[in-house]
Amino acid sequence: YATNSIGISFGDEITFTTMTGKPNVTTVEVSNITATTASSGGNITNDGGETIIERGIVWSKLENPTVNNNDGITHNGVGIGYFISELTSLELRTTYYVRAYATNSFGTEYGNQLSFTTNKSIPILSTNSLSALASSFFITGGYISDDGGAEIVEKGVCWSTSPNPITSDNMIMDTDVGLGSFTIKIPDLNANT
């Protein structure tokens, strides 16, 4: 507007909408899921009118994790744009909830919540000490304490004259499957070997 001794005059009217102050954050789909790790990230397409001073991912076994209430958090720099985070130290066969976050001077805004379940793992077992040893045979076995979240379909003992034998060396399978102890007699060995 302008005013003179004759009166006041106004220019053309324009409209605008103020920014919300909140960043626009989207959580990126969870991928590369293993028994103890996963990947996710975020995409910040608008900073809400103020610089993004922190961004990352929060996750929890409870819904709606926040930067103050989570089982894990990453810090992935500043500013708008796309980023990827590695989620680590996860528990086996556990469902987690994950959200991207972005913080500016107005506060912290969260992306959409996603969920995922960590994978099963390989079985956990130990090898028994030798319970009998002769010149041509020995007796040993093992104890399977955790099936890794999947049914045990085969178990046994493998051996070799080289360290760290594997199933493609010599092996005998137990006739029973499942968790717990098992014992196997390994016959027909060469003496003094």
Buried (B, 14 or more C-beta within 10 A) or exposed (E): EEEEEEEEEEEEEEEEEEEEBBBBBEBBEBEEBEBBBBBBBBBBEBBBBBEBBBBBBBBBEEEEBEBEEBBBBBEBEBEBEEBBBEBEEBEBBEEBBBBBBBBBEBEBBBBEBBEBBBBBBEBEBEEBEEEEEEEEEBBBBBEBEEBBBEEBEEBBBBBEEEEEBEEEEBBEBBEEBEBEEBEBEBEEBEEEE
